[in-house]
Amino acid sequence: MTNRSKQKGTSFESSVLPAIKEKQPLAERRALEGKQDKGDFYIPGEDRFVIEAKNHKEMDLSGWLREATTEAANANVPHGVVFHKKRGTTDPREQYATMKVGTFLDLVYPEE
């Protein structure tokens, strides 16, 4: 990853964090852990999913979801979700969240 790509990623993560903090005030960005990454954000008490943030011109949803799934396994949680940049806006609440349908159903309709 080039410095420019890393800067774009860092900037995107920083821009999304305040929206996450609106719901989870103790959330923070995670430090990189190489192959043992556990998602881009730490949300205390969240045991259902990790979030992988992406800011790329070209979309690679299947690759990004594969990475998020690996990072979820590293964090010992069942699901990975990808937040990715929507061109033309910097509003963090207007960015996209992508996940598998099964992930969506498990999050919206958790087993009791």
Helices and strands as residue ranges (DSSP letters): H 3-23, E 28-29, G 34-36, E 41-42, E 49-54, H 61-74, E 79-84, G 92-94, E 96-98, H 101-108
